[in-house]
């Protein structure tokens, strides 16, 4: 996954990062062992996944790359900055009128 796809997912409410029900299904199906393979930098952008990663670290069962601790305020600031970067339909039409493509 890349930040580009996370932006698209959050804009169009797609994927695990957009729906807490999908998160719940993803982590509650395991009967004996849950192994999560993913990019913690991407997953930690979601409140539920961040709590899951923090919980795993607290238990000492997290392995993988290091990622910075983030507070709700930090995440809110990042979300605010990313929201300002998102184009609405008017912006997309203006860009297309100039002959540029709004590739997603």
C-alpha positions in Angstrom: 0.0 0.0 0.0 1.0 3.6 -0.5 -0.1 6.9 0.9 -1.7 7.6 -2.5 -4.0 4.6 -2.1 -4.8 5.5 1.5 -5.9 9.0 0.3 -8.2 7.4 -2.3 -9.5 4.8 0.2 -10.4 7.5 2.7 -11.9 9.8 0.1 -14.2 7.1 -1.3 -14.6 5.1 2.0 -12.9 2.0 0.7 -10.9 -0.7 2.4 -10.1 -1.6 6.0 -9.1 1.9 6.9 -12.5 3.3 6.1 -14.8 0.8 7.9 -14.5 -0.2 11.5 -16.8 -3.2 10.8 -14.2 -4.6 8.3 -11.5 -4.1 10.9 -13.6 -6.0 13.5 -14.2 -8.8 11.0 -10.5 -8.9 10.1 -9.3 -9.3 13.7 -12.1 -11.5 15.2 -12.0 -14.4 12.7 -8.8 -15.9 14.1 -9.5 -18.7 16.6 -6.0 -19.4 17.9 -3.5 -16.9 16.3 -3.7 -13.6 14.5 -0.8 -12.5 12.3 -1.1 -9.1 10.6 1.1 -8.4 7.7 0.9 -4.8 6.7 2.7 -1.4 6.7 2.4 0.0 10.2 2.9 3.5 8.9 -0.2 3.1 6.8 -2.3 1.1 9.3 -1.5 3.5 12.2 -3.3 6.3 10.3 -6.5 4.6 11.3 -7.6 4.9 15.0 -8.6 1.2 15.4 -5.5 -0.2 13.7 -3.3 2.2 15.7 -4.8 0.9 19.0 -4.3 -2.6 17.8 -0.7 -2.0 17.0 -0.1 -0.2 20.3 -1.8 -3.1 22.2 0.4 -5.6 20.4 3.5 -3.6 21.3 2.3 -3.5 25.0 2.0 -7.3 25.0 5.5 -7.5 23.4 4.2 -9.4 20.4 4.8 -6.8 17.7 7.7 -7.4 15.4 8.6 -5.4 12.4 9.8 -2.0 11.5 9.7 0.8 14.0 7.1 3.4 13.6 6.6 6.6 15.6 4.1 6.9 18.4 1.2 9.0 17.4 -1.3 10.7 19.5 -4.9 11.5 18.4 -3.9 15.1 18.0 -1.0 14.1 15.7 -3.3 12.0 13.6 -5.9 14.9 13.5 -3.3 17.3 12.2 -2.2 14.9 9.5 -5.8 14.2 8.5 -6.4 18.0 8.3 -3.4 18.5 6.1 -4.3 15.7 3.8 -7.9 16.9 3.5 -6.7 20.3 2.3 -4.8 18.5 -0.4 -7.8 16.6 -1.7 -9.4 17.9 -4.9 -13.2 18.4 -5.1 -15.1 18.0 -8.4 -14.7 21.7 -9.2 -10.9 21.5 -8.9 -10.8 18.4 -11.1 -12.9 20.1 -13.8 -10.6 23.2 -13.7 -7.5 21.0 -14.0 -9.1 19.0 -16.9 -10.0 22.3 -18.7 -6.4 23.2 -18.6 -5.6 20.0 -20.5 -4.1 18.1 -17.5 -5.3 14.7 -16.4 -6.6 14.1 -12.8 -5.1 10.6 -12.5 -6.1 8.7 -9.4 
